Amino acid sequence: MDPLSWDAPEWHASIDSTNLEALREPRPGRVVVADHQSAGLGRRGRSWTAPPDSSVAVSVVLPAPGPALLGWVPLVTGLAVSQALSRSRYAVPTVLKWPNDVLARDGQEWLKICGVLAHAAVDGGGAPVVVVGAGLNIDQTREELPVPTATSWRLARGGPDGKVAAPLPDGAREQFVTDYLDRLADLMGTLVRDPGTVRTAYRDHCSTIGAPVQVHLPEGGLRTGAAVDVDETGALVVEGDGRRTVHLAGDVVHVRPAV
């Protein structure tokens, strides 16, 4: 895969979905950003909603890496979000939850601040690409969040005492997008050249590894046990009931905090 270079971000005040827009013309390097999505997509056909101007959604088109690395694209995307937030002027502590969530510390809890969604596609020349979107909660108050397991950048900035921070200043979301794209390009390049380095960085930051978990399987059913690894393909390895199972997809619930 050639080194990543980004087109100028296409910034929308509101759009149906940044992933859908990127899929309409999935050329490698395309970047679609929106302050609001009217029909945002979530995993497994769910919707993703936020009040206007309270979040930012970023979708990019990546050349697909080889099949052995394809499962790592959403994981690397979450790692890029986490690194961008931790290096920001308005940094907040973050960890990763397999497979698609970035968690931030909100008071004494780790809550979801960002979700990742990937779609496989082909570009105009028939080459395989991946459209991957990241939706970051920016300025939502507690009342504006859809579920109690979510947080926002503003709330996470309140620190361990859960104080209410001021809204993010002008320019913070634009700087986040710049930082995120830089980190994603660097991590994707490293994934292709030296996958072990990126895999180690992800595992070191993944709060799912070592946690007792319940894995709700896409086809139905439940696996319970301890998450012991993320394997070379990006799948979650769970040990429980005297057996080891490998999961390429699924909704994971941490039975108790892992960090």
One Martini backbone bead per residue (centre of mass of N, CA, C, O) as a GRO file, in nm:
protein
  259
    1MET     BB    1   0.095   0.036   0.024
    2ASP     BB    2   0.075   0.348  -0.009
    3PRO     BB    3   0.116   0.636   0.108
    4LEU     BB    4  -0.071   0.844   0.285
    5SER     BB    5  -0.306   1.082   0.146
    6TRP     BB    6  -0.497   1.371   0.182
    7ASP     BB    7  -0.761   1.525   0.122
    8ALA     BB    8  -0.950   1.775   0.149
    9PRO     BB    9  -1.175   1.837   0.366
   10GLU     BB   10  -1.526   1.774   0.374
   11TRP     BB   11  -1.727   2.019   0.516
   12HIS     BB   12  -2.022   1.975   0.718
   13ALA     BB   13  -2.284   2.079   0.898
   14SER     BB   14  -2.478   1.873   0.735
   15ILE     BB   15  -2.564   1.516   0.712
   16ASP     BB   16  -2.654   1.207   0.685
   17SER     BB   17  -2.361   1.053   0.613
   18THR     BB   18  -2.029   1.009   0.594
   19ASN     BB   19  -2.018   0.720   0.490
   20LEU     BB   20  -2.219   0.750   0.257
   21GLU     BB   21  -2.065   0.971   0.110
   22ALA     BB   22  -1.800   0.811   0.067
   23LEU     BB   23  -1.945   0.573  -0.094
   24ARG     BB   24  -2.023   0.743  -0.352
   25GLU     BB   25  -1.685   0.819  -0.356
   26PRO     BB   26  -1.429   0.580  -0.309
   27ARG     BB   27  -1.155   0.751  -0.278
   28PRO     BB   28  -0.850   0.758  -0.198
   29GLY     BB   29  -0.826   1.012   0.064
   30ARG     BB   30  -1.097   1.069   0.147
   31VAL     BB   31  -1.274   1.340   0.335
   32VAL     BB   32  -1.548   1.335   0.572
   33VAL     BB   33  -1.717   1.605   0.742
   34ALA     BB   34  -1.931   1.650   1.044
   35ASP     BB   35  -2.139   1.817   1.285
   36HIS     BB   36  -2.390   1.659   1.147
   37GLN     BB   37  -2.625   1.378   1.158
   38SER     BB   38  -2.936   1.259   1.029
   39ALA     BB   39  -2.815   0.938   0.945
   40GLY     BB   40  -2.649   0.785   1.135
   41LEU     BB   41  -2.423   0.520   1.179
   42GLY     BB   42  -2.417   0.197   1.313
   43ARG     BB   43  -2.388  -0.091   1.436
   44ARG     BB   44  -2.591  -0.328   1.312
   45GLY     BB   45  -2.804  -0.094   1.198
   46ARG     BB   46  -2.773   0.138   1.368
   47SER     BB   47  -2.811   0.437   1.506
   48TRP     BB   48  -2.667   0.784   1.504
   49THR     BB   49  -2.697   1.036   1.755
   50ALA     BB   50  -2.700   1.407   1.769
   51PRO     BB   51  -2.684   1.708   1.838
   52PRO     BB   52  -2.628   1.988   1.708
   53ASP     BB   53  -2.288   2.070   1.738
   54SER     BB   54  -2.183   1.812   1.948
   55SER     BB   55  -2.014   1.685   1.706
   56VAL     BB   56  -1.794   1.454   1.517
   57ALA     BB   57  -1.756   1.335   1.179
   58VAL     BB   58  -1.527   1.087   1.029
   59SER     BB   59  -1.453   0.999   0.689
   60VAL     BB   60  -1.257   0.749   0.523
   61VAL     BB   61  -1.042   0.642   0.249
   62LEU     BB   62  -0.896   0.321   0.221
   63PRO     BB   63  -0.674   0.120   0.135
   64ALA     BB   64  -0.668  -0.205   0.124
   65PRO     BB   65  -0.537  -0.431   0.289
   66GLY     BB   66  -0.460  -0.716   0.352
   67PRO     BB   67  -0.640  -0.976   0.474
   68ALA     BB   68  -0.469  -1.000   0.748
   69LEU     BB   69  -0.539  -0.668   0.811
   70LEU     BB   70  -0.843  -0.587   0.791
   71GLY     BB   71  -0.934  -0.622   1.101
   72TRP     BB   72  -0.745  -0.360   1.189
   73VAL     BB   73  -0.878  -0.098   1.095
   74PRO     BB   74  -1.076  -0.025   1.334
   75LEU     BB   75  -0.857  -0.045   1.555
   76VAL     BB   76  -0.669   0.178   1.444
   77THR     BB   77  -0.876   0.402   1.451
   78GLY     BB   78  -0.914   0.407   1.758
   79LEU     BB   79  -0.615   0.465   1.818
   80ALA     BB   80  -0.608   0.740   1.672
   81VAL     BB   81  -0.813   0.879   1.850
   82SER     BB   82  -0.670   0.839   2.120
   83GLN     BB   83  -0.407   0.989   2.043
   84ALA     BB   84  -0.536   1.261   1.972
   85LEU     BB   85  -0.658   1.314   2.255
   86SER     BB   86  -0.389   1.279   2.429
   87ARG     BB   87  -0.239   1.525   2.245
   88SER     BB   88  -0.409   1.737   2.326
   89ARG     BB   89  -0.471   2.034   2.480
   90TYR     BB   90  -0.752   1.862   2.569
   91ALA     BB   91  -0.683   1.620   2.734
   92VAL     BB   92  -0.782   1.272   2.771
   93PRO     BB   93  -0.841   0.982   2.901
   94THR     BB   94  -0.784   0.661   2.729
   95VAL     BB   95  -0.948   0.371   2.591
   96LEU     BB   96  -1.005   0.044   2.462
   97LYS     BB   97  -1.285  -0.125   2.297
   98TRP     BB   98  -1.373  -0.405   2.181
   99PRO     BB   99  -1.375  -0.305   1.847
  100ASN     BB  100  -1.521   0.025   1.836
  101ASP     BB  101  -1.417   0.173   2.109
  102VAL     BB  102  -1.389   0.480   2.290
  103LEU     BB  103  -1.269   0.559   2.612
  104ALA     BB  104  -1.349   0.781   2.881
  105ARG     BB  105  -1.290   0.961   3.160
  106ASP     BB  106  -1.577   0.993   3.389
  107GLY     BB  107  -1.466   1.041   3.656
  108GLN     BB  108  -1.490   0.693   3.764
  109GLU     BB  109  -1.542   0.634   3.456
  110TRP     BB  110  -1.573   0.436   3.154
  111LEU     BB  111  -1.672   0.596   2.852
  112LYS     BB  112  -1.821   0.661   2.558
  113ILE     BB  113  -1.681   0.882   2.289
  114CYS     BB  114  -1.631   0.661   2.051
  115GLY     BB  115  -1.708   0.540   1.722
  116VAL     BB  116  -1.672   0.266   1.484
  117LEU     BB  117  -1.707   0.237   1.113
  118ALA     BB  118  -1.697  -0.021   0.858
  119HIS     BB  119  -1.654  -0.036   0.490
  120ALA     BB  120  -1.666  -0.217   0.211
  121ALA     BB  121  -1.509  -0.145  -0.114
  122VAL     BB  122  -1.486   0.021  -0.436
  123ASP     BB  123  -1.339   0.185  -0.664
  124GLY     BB  124  -1.339   0.314  -0.984
  125GLY     BB  125  -1.111   0.072  -1.054
  126GLY     BB  126  -1.178  -0.185  -0.847
  127ALA     BB  127  -1.047  -0.130  -0.584
  128PRO     BB  128  -0.995  -0.196  -0.265
  129VAL     BB  129  -1.176  -0.053   0.013
  130VAL     BB  130  -1.208   0.157   0.315
  131VAL     BB  131  -1.473   0.278   0.507
  132VAL     BB  132  -1.406   0.497   0.787
  133GLY     BB  133  -1.572   0.582   1.090
  134ALA     BB  134  -1.579   0.865   1.329
  135GLY     BB  135  -1.759   0.935   1.639
  136LEU     BB  136  -1.744   1.238   1.829
  137ASN     BB  137  -1.798   1.352   2.139
  138ILE     BB  138  -1.804   1.687   2.252
  139ASP     BB  139  -2.072   1.881   2.400
  140GLN     BB  140  -2.231   1.703   2.568
  141THR     BB  141  -2.452   1.650   2.791
  142ARG     BB  142  -2.593   1.430   2.992
  143GLU     BB  143  -2.887   1.472   2.865
  144GLU     BB  144  -2.783   1.431   2.549
  145LEU     BB  145  -2.731   1.146   2.598
  146PRO     BB  146  -2.854   0.828   2.505
  147VAL     BB  147  -2.660   0.691   2.724
  148PRO     BB  148  -2.498   0.607   3.030
  149THR     BB  149  -2.226   0.493   2.860
  150ALA     BB  150  -2.177   0.791   2.785
  151THR     BB  151  -1.968   1.057   2.651
  152SER     BB  152  -1.773   1.359   2.649
  153TRP     BB  153  -1.527   1.577   2.617
  154ARG     BB  154  -1.639   1.775   2.820
  155LEU     BB  155  -1.690   1.575   3.055
  156ALA     BB  156  -1.398   1.453   3.068
  157ARG     BB  157  -1.272   1.741   3.155
  158GLY     BB  158  -1.377   1.727   3.465
  159GLY     BB  159  -1.257   1.489   3.584
  160PRO     BB  160  -1.266   1.285   3.871
  161ASP     BB  161  -1.505   1.484   3.996
  162GLY     BB  162  -1.716   1.569   3.764
  163LYS     BB  163  -1.694   1.830   3.643
  164VAL     BB  164  -1.803   2.112   3.467
  165ALA     BB  165  -1.712   2.197   3.166
  166ALA     BB  166  -1.638   2.378   2.921
  167PRO     BB  167  -1.665   2.433   2.623
  168LEU     BB  168  -1.518   2.394   2.344
  169PRO     BB  169  -1.325   2.566   2.164
  170ASP     BB  170  -1.244   2.718   1.904
  171GLY     BB  171  -1.078   2.467   1.696
  172ALA     BB  172  -1.077   2.183   1.833
  173ARG     BB  173  -1.204   2.003   1.610
  174GLU     BB  174  -1.006   2.072   1.387
  175GLN     BB  175  -0.756   1.966   1.539
  176PHE     BB  176  -0.850   1.682   1.572
  177VAL     BB  177  -0.868   1.606   1.276
  178THR     BB  178  -0.573   1.652   1.212
  179ASP     BB  179  -0.456   1.455   1.424
  180TYR     BB  180  -0.607   1.202   1.332
  181LEU     BB  181  -0.497   1.186   1.042
  182ASP     BB  182  -0.204   1.162   1.121
  183ARG     BB  183  -0.230   0.901   1.291
  184LEU     BB  184  -0.363   0.719   1.078
  185ALA     BB  185  -0.143   0.730   0.863
  186ASP     BB  186   0.083   0.621   1.043
  187LEU     BB  187  -0.052   0.352   1.138
  188MET     BB  188  -0.111   0.230   0.858
  189GLY     BB  189   0.179   0.224   0.763
  190THR     BB  190   0.283   0.045   0.997
  191LEU     BB  191   0.097  -0.199   0.956
  192VAL     BB  192   0.230  -0.280   0.683
  193ARG     BB  193   0.541  -0.278   0.770
  194ASP     BB  194   0.473  -0.327   1.112
  195PRO     BB  195   0.237  -0.494   1.269
  196GLY     BB  196   0.349  -0.551   1.557
  197THR     BB  197   0.355  -0.261   1.664
  198VAL     BB  198   0.047  -0.205   1.647
  199ARG     BB  199  -0.057  -0.444   1.807
  200THR     BB  200   0.084  -0.366   2.070
  201ALA     BB  201  -0.044  -0.085   2.107
  202TYR     BB  202  -0.331  -0.187   2.126
  203ARG     BB  203  -0.309  -0.390   2.358
  204ASP     BB  204  -0.201  -0.179   2.569
  205HIS     BB  205  -0.496  -0.005   2.527
  206CYS     BB  206  -0.683  -0.254   2.594
  207SER     BB  207  -0.946  -0.314   2.823
  208THR     BB  208  -1.045  -0.604   2.743
  209ILE     BB  209  -0.791  -0.716   2.819
  210GLY     BB  210  -0.857  -0.908   3.117
  211ALA     BB  211  -1.160  -0.917   3.099
  212PRO     BB  212  -1.464  -0.980   3.189
  213VAL     BB  213  -1.697  -1.122   2.947
  214GLN     BB  214  -1.956  -1.046   2.708
  215VAL     BB  215  -2.053  -1.206   2.397
  216HIS     BB  216  -2.253  -1.082   2.146
  217LEU     BB  217  -2.362  -1.242   1.884
  218PRO     BB  218  -2.468  -1.188   1.564
  219GLU     BB  219  -2.636  -1.480   1.559
  220GLY     BB  220  -2.642  -1.525   1.846
  221GLY     BB  221  -2.568  -1.541   2.159
  222LEU     BB  222  -2.329  -1.639   2.429
  223ARG     BB  223  -2.013  -1.535   2.569
  224THR     BB  224  -1.822  -1.637   2.858
  225GLY     BB  225  -1.529  -1.465   2.999
  226ALA     BB  226  -1.191  -1.416   2.923
  227ALA     BB  227  -1.000  -1.176   2.787
  228VAL     BB  228  -0.672  -1.260   2.636
  229ASP     BB  229  -0.694  -1.149   2.327
  230VAL     BB  230  -0.559  -1.016   2.019
  231ASP     BB  231  -0.512  -1.129   1.727
  232GLU     BB  232  -0.364  -1.120   1.412
  233THR     BB  233  -0.668  -1.042   1.288
  234GLY     BB  234  -0.842  -0.894   1.543
  235ALA     BB  235  -0.944  -1.102   1.725
  236LEU     BB  236  -1.121  -1.228   1.996
  237VAL     BB  237  -1.005  -1.388   2.292
  238VAL     BB  238  -1.182  -1.647   2.477
  239GLU     BB  239  -1.204  -1.771   2.815
  240GLY     BB  240  -1.443  -2.042   2.882
  241ASP     BB  241  -1.575  -2.331   2.981
  242GLY     BB  242  -1.302  -2.486   2.886
  243ARG     BB  243  -1.257  -2.269   2.647
  244ARG     BB  244  -1.158  -2.138   2.324
  245THR     BB  245  -1.253  -1.833   2.161
  246VAL     BB  246  -1.318  -1.674   1.839
  247HIS     BB  247  -1.383  -1.318   1.751
  248LEU     BB  248  -1.474  -1.103   1.484
  249ALA     BB  249  -1.755  -1.043   1.627
  250GLY     BB  250  -1.928  -0.820   1.856
  251ASP     BB  251  -2.076  -0.756   2.163
  252VAL     BB  252  -1.921  -0.600   2.442
  253VAL     BB  253  -1.917  -0.681   2.794
  254HIS     BB  254  -1.812  -0.555   3.085
  255VAL     BB  255  -1.852  -0.695   3.390
  256ARG     BB  256  -1.602  -0.525   3.481
  257PRO     BB  257  -1.377  -0.319   3.536
  258ALA     BB  258  -1.046  -0.308   3.376
  259VAL     BB  259  -0.933   0.001   3.497
   0.00000   0.00000   0.00000
